Amino acid sequence: MGEFGRITAIAAALVALPLGIAAAQTTNAPAAAPAATPEVAPAPTTTPAPAAAPAVVAATCATRANFRVVLDVGHTPESPGAKSARGIDEYVFNLRLAKVIDQALRDAGFSRTVLMTTDGPGIRSMYVRVAHANDLDANLLLSIHHDSVPDRFLEKWDFNGKKETYSDRFKGHSIFVSDDNVDIKDSLAFGSLLGQQLKARGLQFTPHYAEGFMGHYQHTLLDAEAGVYRYDTLFVLKKSHMPAVLLEAGSIANRDEELVLETPERQQMTAAAVVAAVDAFCAAGPKKPVATQVAEQRSKVHQAALSAHSRRHVRTATTASATIVQSNLDSH
């Protein structure tokens, strides 16, 4: 038993040796550092924390001035999307947040950013919206929306003497990509970057879209850490000739979250997350020319129908877009 005890002691010493070396390398302490075992414990807890933040922020992009982001303002004044718990049109929220993001991107050096708005019926303007975005030869499209819930989840309440509807059941943002987009890989990459940046700022995505009770509104959760869902039928995502992502910035049907989403602080926080995500995506060097070529090949089948539709409706839309590039996304 004495021999066994000595073997056990030697084995324990050998196991402990690498820990002593690791501690010495971390603290740059002299050889006697292994004796100070209590000081080794803080190292594993303090090391990951500083490392996590830079991993989310990533390297800055050296080609910001040449990188074009199209900010798509969801819906139109005539087709304004969902109603908030206090009766405000979603379009108002979308436009306000998109303007804050637009300014933040420009301030960060993304001077070729384009803010797209439109008016008119949603279905008609979807085609014009996508056509404009594709003509801009952009690197990335981000569609800005605010969320509601299916009608069956809505409840009624009185606000300022009017009957309004709300649902406090869900809150949080969500991010969508389409598998039918010409560049789903880069679309998902940017969606994940955006979700990570929102999470790093303490914002949580809503998990309810992955639940069976959502029925035909249920979507596959592609990135459970960043809150990125698959939504193949979103027109602006599937028809854009560039990586495209749709952000539901939060639920305006939720009475508490609606108030938060109206604050400049929350808008600036979301905008900062977008800028950081765009910067990291730009630094990664997405291959836009290749994506454009693939998009042109895939769009040949649909080109005749799209052109015919555009000829019927583009005059009205482009008249309204004389000063601002315009387009639209249908309700979803």
C-alpha positions in Angstrom: 0.0 0.0 0.0 2.9 2.3 0.7 4.1 1.9 -3.0 0.6 2.5 -4.2 0.5 5.7 -2.1 3.7 6.9 -3.7 2.4 6.3 -7.2 -0.8 8.1 -6.4 1.2 11.1 -5.1 3.4 11.2 -8.2 0.3 11.0 -10.5 -1.3 13.8 -8.6 1.8 15.9 -8.9 1.9 15.3 -12.7 -1.7 16.3 -13.0 -1.1 19.5 -11.0 2.0 20.4 -13.0 0.3 21.7 -16.1 -2.0 23.9 -14.0 1.1 25.4 -12.4 2.6 26.1 -15.8 -0.6 27.6 -17.0 -0.8 29.8 -14.0 2.7 31.0 -14.5 2.1 31.8 -18.1 -1.0 33.7 -17.3 0.4 35.8 -14.5 4.0 35.9 -15.6 4.9 34.9 -12.1 8.2 33.3 -11.2 8.6 29.6 -10.9 7.3 29.6 -7.3 3.9 30.6 -8.6 2.5 27.0 -8.5 2.6 27.1 -4.8 0.1 30.0 -4.8 -2.7 27.7 -5.9 -5.6 30.0 -4.6 -4.5 32.7 -7.1 -5.1 30.4 -10.1 -8.9 30.3 -9.6 -9.7 33.8 -10.7 -8.0 33.3 -14.1 -10.6 31.1 -15.7 -13.4 33.6 -14.7 -11.7 36.8 -15.7 -10.2 35.6 -19.0 -13.4 34.8 -20.9 -15.1 38.0 -20.1 -12.8 40.4 -21.9 -12.5 37.9 -24.8 -16.2 37.7 -25.3 -16.8 41.4 -26.2 -14.1 41.7 -29.0 -15.4 38.4 -30.5 -18.8 40.1 -31.0 -17.5 43.4 -32.3 -14.9 41.9 -34.6 -12.4 43.8 -36.8 -13.3 47.1 -38.4 -13.9 47.3 -42.1 -11.3 49.2 -44.1 -13.7 49.7 -47.1 -16.7 51.3 -45.4 -16.9 54.1 -47.9 -17.4 51.6 -50.7 -19.8 49.3 -48.9 -23.5 49.9 -49.7 -26.3 49.1 -47.3 -29.9 49.4 -48.3 -32.2 50.2 -45.4 -35.7 49.1 -46.4 -38.4 50.8 -44.4 -41.1 48.2 -44.0 -44.6 49.0 -45.3 -46.0 52.4 -46.6 -48.2 55.2 -45.3 -51.1 53.7 -47.3 -50.3 50.1 -46.2 -48.9 50.8 -42.8 -48.5 47.3 -41.3 -49.5 46.4 -37.8 -51.1 48.6 -35.1 -49.4 49.2 -31.9 -51.1 48.7 -28.5 -51.8 52.4 -28.5 -53.0 52.6 -32.1 -49.9 53.9 -33.8 -49.0 52.5 -37.3 -46.1 50.2 -37.6 -44.8 52.3 -40.5 -44.2 55.2 -38.1 -42.0 53.0 -35.9 -40.2 51.6 -38.9 -39.4 54.9 -40.5 -38.2 56.5 -37.2 -35.8 53.6 -36.4 -34.6 53.4 -40.0 -33.6 57.1 -39.9 -31.7 56.6 -36.7 -29.9 53.6 -38.2 -29.2 55.5 -41.4 -27.6 58.3 -39.6 -25.5 56.0 -37.4 -24.2 54.1 -40.4 -23.3 57.3 -42.2 -21.6 58.7 -39.0 -19.6 55.4 -38.9 -18.3 55.9 -42.5 -20.8 53.9 -44.5 -21.6 56.9 -46.6 -23.2 55.0 -49.5 -26.1 53.8 -47.3 -29.5 54.2 -48.9 -32.7 54.7 -47.0 -35.7 53.3 -49.1 -39.3 54.4 -48.5 -42.3 54.3 -50.7 -46.1 55.0 -50.7 -48.9 53.2 -52.3 -50.4 49.7 -51.9 -48.1 47.1 -50.4 -48.4 44.4 -53.0 -47.7 46.7 -55.9 -44.8 48.4 -54.2 -43.1 45.1 -53.3 -42.0 44.7 -56.9 -40.8 48.3 -57.2 -38.9 48.0 -53.9 -37.0 44.9 -55.0 -36.3 46.4 -58.4 -34.8 49.5 -56.9 -32.7 47.6 -54.4 -31.3 45.4 -57.1 -30.5 48.4 -59.4 -28.4 49.9 -56.5 -25.9 47.0 -56.7 -25.8 47.0 -52.9 -23.7 44.7 -50.6 -26.5 44.2 -48.1 -30.2 44.8 -47.6 -31.7 45.2 -44.1 -35.5 45.5 -43.9 -36.7 47.3 -40.8 -40.0 46.2 -39.1 -41.7 46.1 -35.8 -43.7 43.0 -34.7 -47.2 42.2 -33.6 -49.0 38.9 -33.0 -51.6 36.8 -34.8 -55.2 38.1 -34.3 -56.1 35.3 -32.0 -53.6 36.5 -29.4 -54.9 40.1 -29.3 -56.9 41.4 -26.4 -58.9 44.6 -26.1 -58.3 47.6 -23.8 -59.3 51.3 -23.6 -56.6 53.8 -24.3 -57.4 57.6 -24.4 -61.0 56.8 -24.8 -60.5 54.5 -27.7 -60.7 50.7 -28.1 -57.3 49.3 -29.0 -55.8 45.8 -29.1 -52.7 44.5 -27.5 -50.9 41.4 -26.5 -48.4 41.3 -23.6 -47.8 37.6 -24.1 -44.6 38.1 -26.2 -41.8 40.6 -26.4 -38.4 40.8 -27.9 -36.9 41.2 -31.4 -36.6 38.6 -34.2 -34.4 38.2 -37.3 -35.5 36.5 -40.5 -33.7 35.2 -43.6 -35.0 33.4 -46.7 -33.5 30.2 -48.0 -34.6 31.4 -51.4 -32.3 34.4 -51.3 -29.5 34.2 -53.9 -26.9 34.3 -51.0 -28.4 32.5 -48.0 -25.0 31.9 -46.6 -24.1 35.5 -46.3 -27.7 36.4 -45.3 -27.5 34.1 -42.4 -24.0 35.3 -41.5 -25.2 38.9 -41.2 -28.3 37.8 -39.4 -26.2 36.0 -36.8 -23.9 39.0 -36.4 -26.8 41.3 -35.9 -28.4 39.0 -33.3 -25.1 38.7 -31.5 -24.7 42.4 -31.3 -28.2 42.9 -30.0 -27.6 40.2 -27.4 -24.3 41.8 -26.4 -26.4 44.9 -25.5 -28.7 43.0 -23.3 -31.6 42.6 -25.8 -33.3 39.3 -26.1 -35.0 37.7 -29.1 -38.5 36.2 -28.9 -38.5 32.4 -29.1 -42.2 32.1 -29.8 -41.9 31.8 -33.6 -40.4 28.4 -33.1 -43.4 27.1 -31.1 -46.1 24.8 -32.6 -48.9 27.0 -31.3 -47.9 29.7 -33.9 -49.4 27.5 -36.6 -48.5 28.7 -40.1 -46.6 31.6 -38.5 -44.2 29.0 -37.0 -40.6 29.3 -38.4 -37.4 27.2 -38.1 -34.9 28.7 -35.7 -31.6 28.6 -37.6 -29.4 30.3 -34.9 -30.6 29.8 -31.3 -28.0 32.0 -29.9 -28.7 35.0 -32.2 -32.4 34.6 -32.8 -32.4 34.1 -36.5 -35.4 32.4 -38.1 -36.0 31.0 -41.6 -38.9 32.7 -43.5 -38.6 31.7 -47.1 -41.7 33.5 -48.5 -40.8 37.1 -47.5 -40.7 38.7 -50.9 -38.1 41.3 -50.3 -35.7 38.7 -48.9 -36.2 36.0 -51.6 -36.1 38.4 -54.6 -33.2 40.6 -53.6 -29.9 40.0 -55.5 -27.8 40.5 -52.4 -27.7 39.2 -48.9 -30.9 40.3 -47.2 -32.2 40.2 -43.6 -35.4 41.4 -42.0 -35.3 42.7 -38.4 -38.4 42.9 -36.3 -37.0 45.3 -33.7 -39.6 44.4 -31.0 -43.3 43.9 -30.4 -45.4 47.1 -30.6 -48.4 45.0 -29.6 -46.8 44.6 -26.1 -47.8 47.6 -24.1 -44.6 47.9 -22.1 -42.3 47.1 -25.0 -44.1 49.7 -27.2 -43.1 52.4 -24.8 -39.5 51.2 -24.7 -39.3 51.1 -28.5 -40.3 54.7 -28.7 -37.4 55.9 -26.6 -34.3 57.4 -28.3 -32.1 55.2 -26.0 -33.5 52.0 -27.4 -33.4 53.3 -31.0 -29.7 54.3 -30.6 -28.9 50.9 -29.0 -30.5 49.1 -31.9 -28.7 51.3 -34.4 -25.3 50.7 -32.6 -25.9 47.0 -32.9 -26.6 47.3 -36.6 -23.5 49.4 -37.2 -21.3 46.9 -35.4 -22.8 44.0 -37.3 -22.5 45.7 -40.7 -18.9 46.6 -39.9 -18.0 43.0 -39.0 -19.9 41.8 -42.1 -18.0 44.3 -44.3 -14.7 43.3 -42.8 -15.4 39.7 -43.6 -15.5 40.6 -47.3 -18.7 39.1 -48.7 -18.2 38.3 -52.4 -20.9 40.6 -53.9 -19.9 40.1 -57.6 -20.3 36.3 -57.4 -23.7 36.7 -55.6 -24.8 39.2 -58.3 -23.9 36.8 -61.1 -25.8 34.0 -59.5 -28.8 36.3 -58.9 -28.8 37.2 -62.6 -28.9 33.6 -63.6 -31.6 32.7 -61.2 -33.8 35.7 -62.1 -33.9 35.0 -65.9 -36.9 32.8 -65.5 -38.8 35.5 -63.6 -37.6 38.5 -65.6 -40.4 38.7 -68.1 -43.1 38.7 -65.5 -41.3 41.1 -63.3 -40.7 43.6 -66.1 -44.3 43.4 -67.2 -45.5 44.1 -63.7 -43.1 46.9 -63.3 -44.1 48.6 -66.5 -47.7 48.7 -65.3 -46.9 50.2 -61.9 -43.5 51.9 -61.9 -44.7 55.3 -63.1 -46.7 55.9 -60.0 -44.0 54.6 -57.7 -41.1 56.4 -59.3 -43.0 59.7 -59.3 -43.2 59.4 -55.5 -39.6 58.5 -55.3 -38.0 61.5 -56.9 -36.0 62.5 -53.9 -35.7 59.3 -52.0 -35.1 55.8 -53.4 -38.3 53.9 -52.7 -39.7 50.4 -52.4 -41.9 48.3 -50.0 -42.5 44.9 -48.2 -45.9 43.3 -47.9 -47.4 42.6 -44.5 -46.5 39.2 -42.9 
